[in-house]
């Protein structure tokens, strides 16, 4: 529901009392969710303040959305309204390292890049690499956004021992997805912090890349990588909309001498056109879509990824950029938003039909505002 004018001043004063005079305000032009302007923005800094803010919103019947850096605010189905935008960026920090630095408690509003920089000083890392450059821990977990390292280490949710959260009714809780407690995907509220597992920071990294000239090459190169027992940390593919079709790249990590040996063996196995480099390809760990595009997330068995790519291009009647985990069969595909709602719906329905027979899924992650309200957009649970 929207907040009427007479109610605005008392509500703002209440938010200021909870969050502090500098951390609650009327919304400005940048405070939008899927094109919907919020009425107020509040940035609580403690569990108590978050709980009080959520209870106030529940008592007043306010529609609340949550924002970290805002990198994924336009993902999924647009909310029916936004009365209050709860900013999580004051819920930051890293604490409770164990003696061997194998776990840590991290605030939801902490940028992932800041987490990695701090952990690197102790020779550790969180084994995630979300493509959203400004992603916070909470936003990454809420959407289960991981990146190339999912191949070896699993998703962002897989790195979590338990999380602390506050429900929309203002009740604080913890969750590990066991003993009747909800998992991250089932929590309807705001994440406060997460207790996560840490991994050693690798001493060396090397990317081995080979050209992909047909979708069949994806399967063959993944099989070749598996057969060589090189323990890849990631296997990513980038298929462009223009010939040559694309590139498959494999990330190897570990001791410098060992990594050099594994990279050399894999490069020779890939053939004369393969390359090895200590630098990532320019497209590595980035989404292939922009604000004006329709972004599809396709999940299918690796063996069927080539069929999914071919089906997508046949249905669309054009080359479709695809990028993501060739080793896990989880990729993003891009349709231009300019092709219109009906054609997008037809393409998505047809691809879903093809994937259904292969046990796969296709969901619309993001789309331009003018068509997202009519499209069958992904629910947050679809990303887990």
N, C-alpha and C positions, 0 to 999 in steps of 0.2 A: 504494500500500500504506500501511497505517497504521504509525506508529512505536510499538513496544511500550515498556512502562515502563522496563525495564532500559537501553534504548538512549537514553532521553531526555536524561539528564544529559550523557553524553559528546558527543552531537550538539549540544546547546545550547552547551556550552563551545567546540566547534569553530566554531559560528556567531559566538560572541562574539569569538573570536580573529580572525576574518576581518573582522567589521563594527564591532567596538568594543563595550564593555560596555553602552552606552546604546542600541544599535541592533540587538540580537538578543534575543528574549524568547519566552516561551511565549505562545501565542495567547490572546486574551480573547474575550468574547462578541461583540464587534463584528467580529472577524476571520473572517468567513464569506464563502463564495462559493456563490451559489445555495442558501443554507441549510446548506451544509456547513462546519462549524467546522474551521479549520486547526489544526495542532499547534504550529507555530512561525511567527514573523514575523521576517524579516531585512531590514535596510535598508542595503545596501552603497552606498558613495559614489564608487567609482572603477571603471574598467573591470577592473582587476586583481581587486578585491574581488568584483565581479559574477561574473567567470569562476571564481574560487575557490569562491564559493557554489554556482554551477551544477555544478561538478565534484564538490563534496561531495554535492550532492543526487543526481547521477547515480550516484556510487559507492554511495550508500546505498539506491538505488532509490526515492527520494522523489518523490511527485507534487507538482509545483510550479505555482502560479498566480501571475500578476503583477498588482500593484495600483499605480495612481497615486493619483488621488483616490477611486477606487472607484465612480465614477458609472456605469460600464457592466459591473461585475462580474457582474451577473445576466443579461447578454445572451447569447444563443446557448445551445447545448446545455450542460447542467450537467456539470462534470467528474466522473469516477468517484470522485475523492477529492482531498483537499487536505492534504498533509503540511506543506508549506512555502509561505507567502505571501511573495513577494519584493516589498517596497515600493520603488518607484522614485523617491520624492520627494526623495532626496538627490542624485539625478542631475540637478541643475538648473543654470541659468545661461545666459547669452547671451554668445558670444564670436566672434572672427574676423569682425567686420564688415569688408566690403571698403570701399575709400575712398569710394565713392558710396553706401554703405549699401543696396546692391541684393541682398546675400545676407548670411546669418549662420549660425553654428553654434549650435544651441540644445539644451540638455540635455532628455532625455525627461521628466524629472520636473517640469519647469517648468510652472506653470499657464498656460493660454492667455491668461487675463485679464492676468496679470503680464507676459507677453510683449508683448501689445498696448500696455500702459501704458508699458513701457520703450521700445518702438519709436516710440511717438507723440512722445516727446521729441525724436526725430530726424526727425519728419515722415514716418515710414514705418509700415507695418503688414504683418502676415502676412494674406494674403487668405483667411482662414477665419473662420467664426463658428459653432463647434459649439454645438448647443442645450444640451448638458450644461453647466450654469453653472460647475462646478468642474473641467472637463476639463483634463488635462495634455496636453502635446504628444505623449507616447508613447501614451497611451490614445486620443487622437484619431486618430493615425496607424494604430494597431493595428486600429481599427474603421473607418477611412476616414470619420470623422465630420466633416462640413463645415458644412452649414447653407445659408442663402439665397444666400450669395455664390458657391456652386457654379455658378450660372447663367452668370456672366461669367468666373470665374477657374478653374473646374474643381474637382475634389475636393481633399481634404486631401493625398492622395498626389501629385496633380499639382503641388503647390507644392515638392516635395522634389527636390533634385539627387542626394543620396545619404544613406544612413543608416549609423550604426555600431551593431552589435548583438553579442550573445553568444548562442550556441546553447544548447540544453538540455544539451549535452555539455560546455559550458564553453569552446568555441572562439570567439574574437573574429573578427569579419569586418566588411566594408563591402559595401554593395549600392547599385546604381543601376538594377537590373533589366535590365542589358545585359551583353553579353559573357559569357553563361553564369552571371551572378550572379543570385540570386533577387530578385524584387521584394518589396515590403513584405508582400503577401498570402501569399507562400510562406515567409516566415521563421518558423521554429519556435523561438522564443527570446524574448529581451527586448531591446527597442530601448534603446540608450544615448543617442543624440543624432541630430539630423538637420541636414543642411546645406540650408537653405531659401532660396527666392527671396522677396524683399520687394517690396512695391508702395508707391507714394506714398500718403500719407494724404489722402483727399479733403477739400477745403476746405468743401464743402457737401453735404448729403444731403437728399433730399425723397422722401416716399412719396405716390404717387398711388393711390387706392383706389376701387373700384367694387363695387356689390353684385352677387352671383351668385344668381340666382333658379332657374336650372336648370343641370344639368351642362354643357349645350351652351354656356352663357355663358362657361365657362372657355376653351374653344377660341376663341370669337369675340374675347374680350378679349386673349388672347395674340396672335392674328392682328393685331388692331388695334395692339397695342404694336409688333409687328414692322414693320408697314407704316409707322409714323410715324418710324422710324429715330431713336429717342431713346436708344439705347445703354444699355439697362437693366443694372444690376448684379445685380438679382434680380427674379424674378416668382414670387410666392408666393400660394397659395390656402389659405383656411381654410373648410372646410365643416363646419357644426355639425350636431348631431343633431336640432335643432328649427328650424322656419321662423323668419325667412327663412333660406334655405339657407346663405349665407355671403358671403365677401368675397374679391376678388382684389386684391392690392396690388403695385405696381411700385416698386422702389427706383432712384432716379436719383442719380448722384454726379458731382462735378467742381467746376468754377469756379462761384461763387455765381450770377452773372448767367446763365451758360449753363444751369445746372440749373433756375433759375426759368423760363427760356424753354421748355425741354423739358417741364417739369412742366405749364406752362400749356397747351401744345399737346396733351399727352396727356390732361389733365383735360377739355378741350373735346371731344376725340375720344370719351372714355368716356361723355359725356352729362351731363344735369342732376344726376344723383344722385352723381356722382363728387366726391371731395374730394382736396385736396393738403395735406400737412402736413410740417413739419420733424421731427415725432416719429413713431416707428414705431408701428404698431398694437400693442395690448397682447399679442396672440398671436404676434407676429413672432419668428421664431427660437426657438420653444419647441416641445417635443414635445407632441402632443395626448394622450399616454397617461401613466398612473401605474403604481404598483407592482402594483395589483390588476387591471390590464388585460392583454389580449393585444394586442401591438403587431405589426402587419403592415407590411412594407416592400414597396411596389409600384413597379416600374419598367416603364414602357411608353412608347411614342412619345407625344409631346404630343397629337397628333391623336387618339389612342385613349384618352386619359385619361378623357374623359367616359364612354366605353363601360365602362371598368374600374370607375368609380364606380357607374354604374347596375347593372352586374352584381353588384357587391359588395352593394349594398342589396337587390337582388332576391333573391339567395341567402340573405342574412342575415334577410330579412323585417322589416327595421327600418332606420331612418336610422343611418348609420355615420359618425362624425366622421372627416374626412380633412384632412390638412394637409401642405403641402410645396411642392416646386418645380413649379409649373404650367408653367414655361418649359422644364423638362428632363424632365418626366414622372416624377419620383421623389418619392413621397409616403409618409406613414405613415397607416395606418388603425387604428382602435381597435375592438376587440370587448370587451365586458365579460367578465372572467374567470369571472363567476358563471354563465355559460350552460353551462359544463361541457365536458369533453374531447371527447365524441363530436360535439357540435354544432360546436365550433370546428374539428375535423378535417374535418367535412363542408363547412363554409363555405370553408375554405382549399383543399380539393381542388377544389371547384367553381370558385372564382376562378382557380386555376391553370389549369384547363381552358380558361376563357374567354381568359386572357392568352396561353396557348400559341399560339393561332391568330393572335395579333397580335404575336408575338415578344417578349412581356413576361414578367415574373417576379414571383412573390409569395413572400416568405419570412417566417417568424415570427421576429422579432427578440427579443422578450421575452414572458414569460408568468408568471403566478403559479406559485410553487414546486410546488403540488399537481398541476399539469398539465404543467409544462415537461418533466418526465422522460419523459412519454409522447408528447409532440408531436414532430413533425419540425421541430426548431429550426434556425435558420440557422447554418451554419458561418461562421467569420470571413471566409473567402474569398468567401462570397456577397455581401459588402458592398463588394466592389471591382468 
